[in-house]
Structure formats: C-alpha cells, structure tokens
Amino acid sequence: MPHYTRKGDDGDTTLWGGGRVPKHHQQPETYGALDEATSALGLARALASVPRTVAIAQELQRGFYRIMAELAVAEGTPVPDQFVTSAADVERLEEVAAELEAEVPAPKEFVLPGGTAAGGALDLARSITRRAEREASRLRAEGYPLNPEVMRFLNRASSVLYDLARYEEHHAGRASPHARLDPQDAQQRDAEGS
C-alpha cells in the first residue's frame, strides 16, 4: 500500500482535528522547519562518535516531533495532552546544557561550524532550529495561540545543539576554528598570495 494519499496534490494540507490550510500557511511552515531540523539531527546521530551525543540528539528529535504534533492541531481544537510541550521539558534541556557546558566550556568566540562531520551536522540542526524558532515567533505574531513553552523549548534546543556540537568535537580531539581570522593566519594567507 502506498504511503501517499493524493490529498495534498492541490497544495493544501490537513490539520489534526480537521480543516485544511495551504502548505505555505504559517503552521506548516513552522512544523516543516522542525521536520528539517529533525532530519539534520538524524544525520548528526548517524555521524556521531559519542553515545551521549546520539542519546541527546534522539531526545531532541522526540521533543521536536511532539512540537510538530502540537503545531499541526487545527486552531480551536483542544490539543491532546501527549502533544503539549511543558515547562519540565524546557527544564530538562537546561539541565542538559549545564551538564555539557560543565564538561566542555563554550568557546569565547564565534566558531566556524565543521570541526567534525558530526559537529557540522549538529550546527546545521542548530541553525534550522533557529529558523523554526523564528517561524514559531511569526506564527504567534499572526495570532496563533502558541504554547509559550514551545518558544522556550526551541530556544533552549538551539543552545543544547551548539553545546552538543562542541562536546562531540571535543571528544573527537578536534575543534571548530574561530570565525574571526587570526592575524597570523592573515599574514600567512597574504604571504601565500591567496
């Protein structure tokens, strides 16, 4: 049996609880960005060398799926309890961030993603999560009754992903280079004529 329904061929999608909206509506835009972040996290999990990275990435994926379900509920339809992101979910991410930062302090400067393949994938997931956060903010600004814990969760998730990328790189014995060009590097580049 095929996994497609043909119901979306007209450019609309069905929300949980009834009703259809265009696929470019802000609800699908927001949960679509989270779907992208979840896929990037899947790549990061596949590339990760540290079991704890894999576990945290999977925990984030499950949190994102819960938010996608919450955001896919038609406005005016009660949100099932199992779809609701809670303050406890946000607090859990704060604990994870504190644990990671205690083990691997955050760099004092901006970094260029890609110290390792897994670190680069985690940074990709982080940047997509930041876009999902912006989309959720736009959805709220348009009057959608957004659970405030969703915004908090997405904000903390992007921080955890940043920390997790540095954690994975640290355990691989690598680090992302600083974004600011070191004066010695600039002199070497100039000397090499690039």
N, C-alpha and C positions, 0 to 999 in steps of 0.2 A: 504494500500500500504506500503511495507517495506521501511525503511529508508536507506537500503544498496543498493549499485549499482553493486557490484562484480568487479568493475573496479580496485580496489586495491588489488585483490587477488594475483596478480603477484609480489607484493612488491613495486609497483610504485604508485605515486600519481599525480594527475593533478594539475598544477598551473593555477592561474587565467590568462586568456589571451592566454592560450594554452601551450602545452608542458607538458611532463611528466618527473619526476625525481624519483630516488629511495627514498623510505621513510626514508632512513638513510642519504640522502643528507642534507647539512647544512641548507638549507632553512626550510624544515620540522622539522629538529631538533630544530631550533630556535623558530619557531612558536608553535611547540609542547611543549616546555618548558613553553611558555606563557600560553598555554592551561592548563597545570598543575597548574600554579600559579593562574589562574582564578578559577579553581576548588577549590583550597585551600582557596581562598578568599570567595567563596560561603559557604564553611564550616564555616569560620570566621563570615560571616554575619549571618548565622543561629544560631551561638553561642553567638553573641554579645548582650550585655545588654543595650548599649548606642545607641540611634538613630543616633547620629552623626557618630559613627563608621560604622553603617550599610550604611549610605549615602556615606561616603568616600570610603568604600570598593566597593560599587557598581560603583562609579565614576571610580575607578581604573580598575575594570573589563571591563567597556566600553572602557577605553583607551587601555587596553591590546587587546581587540577584534579588535580595529582599527589597532593596530600594526600587529596583526596576519594577517589581510587582506592585509596590505601593504607588509608584508613579503611573502605572498603567490602569489604575482604577478610575472609572468614569466619575467626573465631578458630581457630587451629590449622592454618590453611592457609598455606604459605610465601608471603611477599609477593614478587611479581616485582620484580626489581632496578629496572625502569623506574618503579615506583611509590614507591620509597623516597626520602624527603627526607633529605639528607645535611648534615653539618657545613659542607661547602663551599657549600651553598645558603644556609645561615644567614650565613656569612661574606660572601657576595655582598650580602645585604641590609644587613649592617653597613657595607659599602663604600658602597652607595647612600645610606644615611642620612648618613654622614660627608660625602659629596660635596654632598648637598642642604643640610646644615647649614652647610657652609663657604660656600656661596653665599648662603643666606638663614638667618641665625641664628634659632633658635626664639624666640618671644615669651617674655618673662619672667613673663607672667601667663596664666591660662586665657583662652581666647577663645570667643566665640560663633560657631559654625560659620555659614558662609554669606556670606563676603566676596565670593565669586563663585559662580555656579551650579556650576562645576566643583569649586571648593573645597568647597562644601557637599556635593556628591556624594562627594568623596573622604573627607570627615569621616563621612558616612553609612557608606561602606565600612569605614572605621576602626572605627566603633562596632560594626558587625556582626562584624568580625574579632575584636574583643574578646569578643563573645558566643561566637563559635566557639572562642576560646581557653578560655573558662570551660567550655563544653561538653566540650572535649577533656580538661580537667582533671577534670571529673566522670567521664568515660569511664575515665580512668586510675584514679581513686579507686575505681571499681567493679570493678577488677581486670583491665581490658583491657590487654594488653601493648603499650602505646603507645610508639612510637618517640620517644625524648626529643627528637630533632631537630624533630619536629612542633611541640612546645610552644615551643621556641626560635624556630622559623620564624614561628609565629603572633605571638609577642611582638614580634619584630623587624618583621614586616609592619605591625603596627598603628603602630609608631613611624615607619616609612617613609611610611605613609599620612598621618600627621599632618604630617610634614615636606613631603610632596608637595603637600598642600593649601595650606600656607603658600607654597611655591615657586610654585604656579600663581597664587595671589592676588598675590604679589609681581610676577610678570611681567605681570599684568593691571593693575598700578598700584593695587591695592586691598588692603585688609587686613580681617580679621575684627575686630570690636570686642572689647575686653576684656570678660570675663564680669562683672567687678566694676564696679558703677556708679560712674562718676567723680562726685566731689562737685559739680562744676559742672553735670553733666548732671542730677543730682538736684535742684539748685536751679532749673534751667530747667524741669524737669518740674513741680515744685511751683508755679512761677510761672505755668505754663500751665494749672494746675488739673487735671492728669491723674492 
